[in-house]
Amino acid sequence: MDTLIIGLGIFLALAFNFANGLNDAANSIATIIATKSLSPVKAVALATFFNLLGPLIFTTAIAATIGKGIVDSGFLTTHILLAAMFGAVIWVFTTSMLGIPVSSSHALIGGLLGAGIAGAGVGAILWPDWDLVKTVVFAMVAGGLFSMFLYIAIAVLRKGDWKGKAPLAFLVGVTIIIPALIIGGYLKVSGILAVVIFIVISPMLGLISSFLLGVIIMHLGRKENPSRLNNMFRPLTIAAGSFQAIGHGANDAQNAMGIITAMLVAGGILTEFSVPLWVILASCGAISMGTLLGGWRVVDKMANKITKIRPYQGFSASMAGGAVLSLMTSLGVPVSTTHAMSGAIMGAGATRGYSSAVRWGIVREIVVAWIITIPATAVVSWVVYVLYAATFL
C-alpha cells in the first residue's frame, strides 16, 4: 500500500510540475510573443529548453524549503503529501483552463498547509517565530517611511506634486529594504514567513527593476530611430527571455523535487532529505513538457492584456524578471514566477505612462488570484485529506 501511495504521490508531483509549466509558460515567453521577436511555437520551444537547464544550474535549496520548511517533517506522512498534491493540481489546472495566471508555488504551499492541518493539526505547521515577525514588520515600515519622506522632500524641493505617488514611494521602500537586509546578512527569513513577505515584494521588485531599466534604455536611445531601436532589441528580448526561463525552471521545478524527496523520506526509501539526480531530471522534464504544450489563454493575458510591449520593454521585463528569480533562487526563497514577471511587465508598460499604458483592471484580476491562491488551495487540500482519510485510513 505504501509503495502504491508513494508512486501515486510521485505521479501527482510530476503532474503538478506539468501543470506549472502549462500555467507559467506565459512567464517565459510573454514578452517574446508580445514583441513578435519569435513565433509562439518557437518561443515555447525556447522556453522549454531553458526551463530544463534552470534546476541543473542552481542548488536545490528551494526543494528543501518546500519539503521540510512548511510542515514539520516529523508529522509529514505520505497521506498528507498526497492530499496536498491533489489540492494544488486541482487549483493550477482549473486556473490554467480559465486563463488565470496564478502562482503554482503558492498553490503547493497552500496545499501543504491545508493537508498538514487536516492530517496533523495546526501544531504541525512550522509557523515563524513571533519576534522575527515583529522585526520584519518594523523593518518594512521603517524602510517604507524613509523612502516616502525622501520622495516627499525631493518633490517639495523641486516644487512638484507628491501627494498622488507618496504611497507608491512607501511601497518601494518596503520592497527594497527586506532583500537588502537578507543579502547583507542582517535578516534571515525562511519557510512560510518568506513566502508571505515575497507575495508583495517579488512583483514590486520586478516592477521597479523593469521600470528603471526601461527608463535608462529610453534615455540612451532617445536619438535613435524607433524602427531601428525595435530591430536592435528583438534578439536581445529573445536572450532576456531565455535568461528568465532559466530562472523560472530553477525556482518552480524545485516544487516537485521537494515533494517527491519528502515522499521518499516519509516512505522510508531515503534516510535523509537529499534530492536524487533522477528526481531533478524528472521534475525538469515535467515542467518543460507543460511549457512545450503551453497555456495559451494565460499567454494571451500576460502578453497582450496587461500592456502593449515594445521590444526594448520586453527586454527590460524579461531581464528584470529573470534577475529577481535568480536572486531569490540563490537565497532559497520559493517566489512566484508569475508575480515577478507580471510586475516586470507592469513596470515596462509604466515607462510610457503610469496611469494610461497599463490596463490596471486586468492587473486587479490577476492580483485577486494571487491573494486567494494559498487559502483556496489550503481549503481544497483540507477537504481532500478529510475525504481521503474517511475512505482509506
C-alpha positions as CSV (number, residue, x, y, z in Angstrom):
1,M,0.0,0.0,0.0
2,D,2.8,2.4,0.9
3,T,4.6,1.7,-2.4
4,L,1.4,2.5,-4.3
5,I,0.9,5.7,-2.4
6,I,4.5,6.8,-3.0
7,G,4.1,6.0,-6.7
8,L,0.9,7.9,-6.9
9,G,2.5,10.8,-5.0
10,I,5.4,11.0,-7.4
11,F,3.0,10.9,-10.4
12,L,0.9,13.8,-8.9
13,A,4.1,15.8,-8.1
14,L,5.1,15.4,-11.8
15,A,1.6,16.2,-12.9
16,F,1.8,19.3,-10.7
17,N,5.0,20.4,-12.4
18,F,3.4,19.7,-15.8
19,A,0.5,22.0,-14.8
20,N,3.0,24.5,-13.5
21,G,4.7,24.6,-16.9
22,L,1.3,24.8,-18.6
23,N,0.2,27.9,-16.5
24,D,3.6,29.5,-16.2
25,A,4.5,29.1,-19.9
26,A,3.4,32.7,-20.2
27,N,6.1,33.9,-17.8
28,S,9.0,33.0,-20.0
29,I,7.5,33.8,-23.4
30,A,5.0,36.6,-22.9
31,T,7.5,39.4,-23.8
32,I,8.9,37.4,-26.8
33,I,5.4,36.9,-28.3
34,A,4.2,40.4,-27.5
35,T,7.2,41.9,-29.3
36,K,6.9,39.4,-32.2
37,S,10.5,38.5,-31.7
38,L,9.7,34.8,-32.3
39,S,6.6,32.9,-33.3
40,P,4.6,31.4,-30.4
41,V,5.7,27.8,-31.3
42,K,9.4,28.8,-31.4
43,A,9.1,30.9,-28.2
44,V,7.6,27.9,-26.3
45,A,10.3,25.6,-27.6
46,L,13.0,28.1,-26.5
47,A,11.4,28.4,-23.0
48,T,11.2,24.6,-22.7
49,F,14.9,24.1,-23.3
50,F,16.0,26.8,-20.8
51,N,13.4,25.7,-18.2
52,L,15.2,22.3,-18.4
53,L,18.6,23.9,-17.7
54,G,17.5,26.0,-14.7
55,P,17.4,23.5,-11.9
56,L,20.7,22.0,-13.1
57,I,22.5,25.3,-12.7
58,F,21.2,26.3,-9.3
59,T,21.2,24.5,-6.0
60,T,18.2,22.6,-4.6
61,A,17.6,24.9,-1.6
62,I,14.0,25.6,-2.6
63,A,13.2,21.9,-2.8
64,A,14.4,21.7,0.9
65,T,12.1,24.7,1.8
66,I,9.1,23.0,0.1
67,G,9.9,19.5,1.5
68,K,10.7,20.4,5.1
69,G,10.1,24.1,5.7
70,I,6.3,24.3,5.7
71,V,5.2,21.2,7.7
72,D,7.3,19.7,10.4
73,S,8.9,16.6,8.8
74,G,8.1,14.6,11.9
75,F,4.4,14.9,11.1
76,L,4.7,14.8,7.3
77,T,3.3,11.5,6.0
78,T,2.7,10.1,2.5
79,H,-1.0,10.6,3.0
80,I,-0.6,14.3,3.8
81,L,1.7,14.8,0.8
82,L,-0.8,13.1,-1.4
83,A,-3.7,15.3,-0.3
84,A,-1.5,18.4,-0.7
85,M,-0.7,17.5,-4.3
86,F,-4.3,16.7,-5.2
87,G,-5.4,20.2,-3.9
88,A,-2.6,22.0,-5.7
89,V,-3.0,20.2,-9.0
90,I,-6.8,20.8,-9.0
91,W,-6.2,24.6,-8.5
92,V,-3.5,25.0,-11.1
93,F,-5.3,23.0,-13.8
94,T,-8.5,24.9,-13.1
95,T,-6.9,28.3,-13.3
96,S,-5.0,27.3,-16.4
97,M,-8.2,26.3,-18.2
98,L,-9.7,29.7,-17.2
99,G,-6.7,31.6,-18.4
100,I,-5.8,33.0,-14.9
101,P,-2.1,33.3,-14.2
102,V,-1.6,32.1,-10.7
103,S,1.4,31.1,-8.6
104,S,2.0,27.3,-8.7
105,S,4.5,27.6,-5.9
106,H,1.9,29.2,-3.7
107,A,-0.7,26.6,-4.7
108,L,1.6,23.9,-3.5
109,I,2.3,25.7,-0.2
110,G,-1.4,26.2,0.3
111,G,-1.9,22.5,-0.3
112,L,0.7,21.6,2.3
113,L,-0.8,23.9,4.8
114,G,-4.4,22.6,4.3
115,A,-3.4,18.9,4.2
116,G,-1.0,19.4,7.1
117,I,-3.6,21.0,9.3
118,A,-6.2,18.3,8.4
119,G,-3.8,15.4,9.0
120,A,-1.7,16.5,11.9
121,G,-3.2,19.7,13.4
122,V,-2.2,23.3,13.5
123,G,0.8,22.5,15.6
124,A,2.4,20.6,12.8
125,I,2.9,23.8,10.7
126,L,6.3,25.5,11.1
127,W,4.9,28.9,12.0
128,P,7.5,31.7,12.1
129,D,8.9,33.0,15.4
130,W,6.9,36.0,16.6
131,D,10.0,38.1,17.4
132,L,11.2,37.6,13.9
133,V,7.8,38.6,12.5
134,K,7.9,41.8,14.6
135,T,11.4,42.5,13.3
136,V,10.4,42.1,9.7
137,V,7.3,44.3,10.1
138,F,9.4,47.0,11.8
139,A,12.0,46.9,9.0
140,M,9.3,47.1,6.3
141,V,7.6,50.1,8.0
142,A,10.9,51.9,8.6
143,G,12.0,51.3,5.0
144,G,8.7,52.4,3.6
145,L,8.6,55.6,5.7
146,F,12.2,56.5,4.9
147,S,11.5,56.1,1.2
148,M,8.3,58.1,1.3
149,F,9.7,61.0,3.3
150,L,12.7,61.1,1.0
151,Y,10.4,61.3,-2.0
152,I,8.3,64.0,-0.4
153,A,11.4,66.0,0.4
154,I,12.7,65.8,-3.2
155,A,9.3,66.7,-4.6
156,V,9.0,69.7,-2.3
157,L,12.4,70.9,-3.2
158,R,11.5,70.6,-6.9
159,K,8.1,72.2,-6.2
160,G,6.3,69.2,-7.6
161,D,3.1,67.4,-6.5
162,W,3.9,64.5,-4.2
163,K,0.5,63.5,-2.8
164,G,-0.5,61.1,-5.5
165,K,2.6,59.0,-5.5
166,A,3.7,59.1,-1.9
167,P,2.0,55.7,-1.2
168,L,3.9,54.2,-4.1
169,A,7.2,55.6,-2.7
170,F,6.3,53.9,0.6
171,L,5.8,50.6,-1.2
172,V,9.2,51.0,-3.0
173,G,10.9,51.3,0.4
174,V,9.2,48.2,1.7
175,T,10.2,46.3,-1.4
176,I,13.9,47.3,-1.2
177,I,14.6,47.0,2.5
178,I,13.9,43.3,3.1
179,P,16.0,41.9,0.2
180,A,18.8,44.3,1.1
181,L,18.8,43.1,4.7
182,I,18.7,39.5,3.6
183,I,21.6,39.9,1.2
184,G,23.6,41.9,3.8
185,G,23.2,39.0,6.3
186,Y,21.2,41.2,8.8
187,L,17.9,39.3,8.4
188,K,17.2,35.6,7.9
189,V,13.7,34.6,6.8
190,S,12.6,31.2,5.6
191,G,9.5,29.0,5.3
192,I,6.0,30.5,5.5
193,L,7.3,33.9,6.5
194,A,9.5,34.2,3.4
195,V,6.6,33.1,1.2
196,V,4.2,35.6,2.7
197,I,6.7,38.5,2.5
198,F,7.6,37.9,-1.1
199,I,4.0,37.8,-2.3
200,V,4.2,41.6,-2.0
201,I,7.9,42.0,-2.7
202,S,8.6,39.9,-5.7
203,P,6.1,41.6,-8.1
204,M,7.3,45.0,-6.8
205,L,11.0,44.0,-7.3
206,G,10.1,43.1,-10.9
207,L,8.1,46.3,-11.5
208,I,10.8,48.6,-10.0
209,S,13.8,47.0,-11.8
210,S,11.9,46.7,-15.1
211,F,10.8,50.3,-14.9
212,L,14.3,51.6,-14.1
213,L,15.9,49.6,-16.8
214,G,13.3,50.7,-19.3
215,V,13.8,54.4,-18.4
216,I,17.6,54.0,-18.9
217,I,17.1,52.4,-22.3
218,M,14.7,55.2,-23.3
219,H,17.2,57.8,-22.3
220,L,20.1,56.2,-24.1
221,G,18.1,55.5,-27.2
222,R,16.2,58.8,-27.3
223,K,18.0,59.9,-30.5
224,E,17.7,56.6,-32.3
225,N,15.1,55.8,-35.0
226,P,12.3,53.9,-33.3
227,S,12.2,51.2,-36.0
228,R,16.0,50.7,-35.7
229,L,15.7,50.5,-31.9
230,N,13.0,47.9,-32.2
231,N,15.0,45.8,-34.6
232,M,18.1,46.1,-32.3
233,F,16.2,44.9,-29.2
234,R,14.3,41.9,-30.7
235,P,17.2,39.5,-30.5
236,L,18.1,40.9,-27.0
237,T,14.5,40.2,-26.0
238,I,15.0,36.6,-27.0
239,A,18.2,36.4,-24.9
240,A,16.5,38.0,-21.9
241,G,13.5,35.7,-22.3
242,S,15.9,32.7,-22.2
243,F,17.5,34.1,-19.0
244,Q,14.1,34.4,-17.5
245,A,13.2,30.9,-18.5
246,I,16.3,29.6,-16.7
247,G,15.1,31.4,-13.5
248,H,11.6,30.0,-13.9
249,G,12.9,26.4,-14.3
250,A,15.3,26.8,-11.4
251,N,12.7,28.2,-9.0
252,D,9.5,26.4,-9.9
253,A,10.8,23.0,-11.0
254,Q,12.0,22.5,-7.4
255,N,8.4,22.3,-6.2
256,A,8.0,18.8,-7.3
257,M,11.6,17.9,-6.3
258,G,10.8,18.9,-2.7
259,I,7.5,16.9,-2.6
260,I,9.0,13.8,-4.2
261,T,12.0,13.8,-1.9
262,A,9.8,14.3,1.1
263,M,7.6,11.5,-0.1
264,L,10.6,9.2,-0.3
265,V,11.8,10.2,3.2
266,A,8.3,9.7,4.6
267,G,8.1,6.3,3.0
268,G,11.4,5.2,4.4
269,I,13.1,4.9,1.0
270,L,15.5,7.8,1.8
271,T,17.0,8.2,5.3
272,E,17.7,12.0,4.8
273,F,16.4,14.9,2.8
274,S,18.8,14.9,-0.2
275,V,17.4,15.3,-3.7
276,P,18.4,12.4,-6.0
277,L,19.5,13.2,-9.6
278,W,16.6,11.3,-11.1
279,V,14.2,13.4,-9.2
280,I,15.9,16.6,-10.5
281,L,15.7,15.3,-14.1
282,A,12.1,14.1,-13.9
283,S,10.9,17.4,-12.4
284,C,12.7,19.4,-15.0
285,G,11.2,17.2,-17.8
286,A,7.7,17.5,-16.4
287,I,7.7,21.3,-16.2
288,S,9.4,21.6,-19.6
289,M,6.7,19.3,-21.2
290,G,4.0,21.6,-19.7
291,T,5.7,24.6,-21.1
292,L,6.0,22.9,-24.5
293,L,2.3,22.4,-24.7
294,G,1.7,25.9,-23.5
295,G,-1.2,27.5,-21.6
296,W,-2.3,29.7,-24.4
297,R,-5.1,31.6,-22.6
298,V,-2.6,32.6,-19.9
299,V,0.0,33.5,-22.5
300,D,-2.6,35.8,-24.2
301,K,-3.4,37.6,-20.9
302,M,0.3,38.1,-20.0
303,A,1.4,39.0,-23.5
304,N,-1.4,41.2,-24.7
305,K,-3.9,42.2,-22.0
306,I,-1.7,43.9,-19.3
307,T,0.0,46.4,-21.6
308,K,1.3,46.9,-25.1
309,I,5.0,45.9,-25.1
310,R,7.7,47.2,-27.4
311,P,11.0,45.3,-27.9
312,Y,13.0,47.4,-25.5
313,Q,10.3,47.0,-22.9
314,G,10.2,43.2,-23.5
315,F,14.0,43.1,-22.9
316,S,13.6,45.2,-19.7
317,A,10.7,43.0,-18.4
318,S,12.5,39.7,-19.0
319,M,15.8,40.8,-17.7
320,A,14.2,42.2,-14.5
321,G,12.0,39.1,-14.0
322,G,15.0,36.8,-14.6
323,A,17.2,38.7,-12.2
324,V,14.5,38.6,-9.4
325,L,14.1,34.8,-9.9
326,S,17.8,34.1,-9.9
327,L,18.3,36.2,-6.8
328,M,15.5,34.5,-4.9
329,T,16.5,31.0,-6.0
330,S,20.1,31.6,-4.8
331,L,18.6,32.6,-1.4
332,G,16.4,29.5,-1.3
333,V,13.1,31.5,-1.3
334,P,10.3,29.9,-3.4
335,V,8.8,33.0,-5.0
336,S,6.1,33.2,-7.7
337,T,7.5,33.5,-11.2
338,T,4.0,34.7,-12.2
339,H,4.2,37.5,-9.6
340,A,7.7,38.5,-10.6
341,M,7.0,38.6,-14.3
342,S,3.6,40.2,-14.0
343,G,5.3,43.0,-12.0
344,A,8.1,43.3,-14.6
345,I,5.6,43.6,-17.4
346,M,3.7,46.3,-15.5
347,G,6.9,48.2,-14.9
348,A,7.9,48.0,-18.5
349,G,4.5,49.3,-19.6
350,A,4.6,52.1,-17.0
351,T,7.6,53.7,-18.7
352,R,5.1,55.0,-21.2
353,G,2.9,56.4,-18.5
354,Y,1.9,55.1,-15.1
355,S,-1.8,55.6,-15.5
356,S,-2.5,55.2,-19.2
357,A,-0.2,52.5,-20.5
358,V,-1.1,49.7,-18.1
359,R,-4.6,48.1,-18.0
360,W,-5.0,48.2,-14.3
361,G,-8.4,46.4,-14.4
362,I,-6.7,43.3,-15.8
363,V,-3.9,43.7,-13.1
364,R,-6.6,43.8,-10.3
365,E,-8.0,40.4,-11.6
366,I,-4.5,38.9,-11.5
367,V,-3.8,40.3,-8.0
368,V,-7.0,38.9,-6.7
369,A,-6.0,35.4,-7.9
370,W,-2.6,35.9,-6.2
371,I,-4.3,36.7,-2.9
372,I,-6.7,33.8,-2.8
373,T,-4.4,31.1,-4.1
374,I,-2.9,30.0,-0.8
375,P,-6.2,30.0,1.2
376,A,-8.1,28.4,-1.7
377,T,-5.7,25.5,-2.2
378,A,-5.4,25.1,1.6
379,V,-9.2,24.6,1.8
380,V,-9.3,22.3,-1.2
381,S,-6.4,20.1,0.2
382,W,-8.1,20.1,3.7
383,V,-11.3,18.7,2.1
384,V,-9.3,16.2,0.0
385,Y,-7.5,14.9,3.1
386,V,-10.7,14.6,5.2
387,L,-12.4,12.7,2.4
388,Y,-9.3,10.5,1.8
389,A,-8.9,9.7,5.5
390,A,-12.6,8.8,5.8
391,T,-12.3,6.5,2.8
392,F,-8.9,4.8,3.2
393,L,-7.5,5.4,6.7
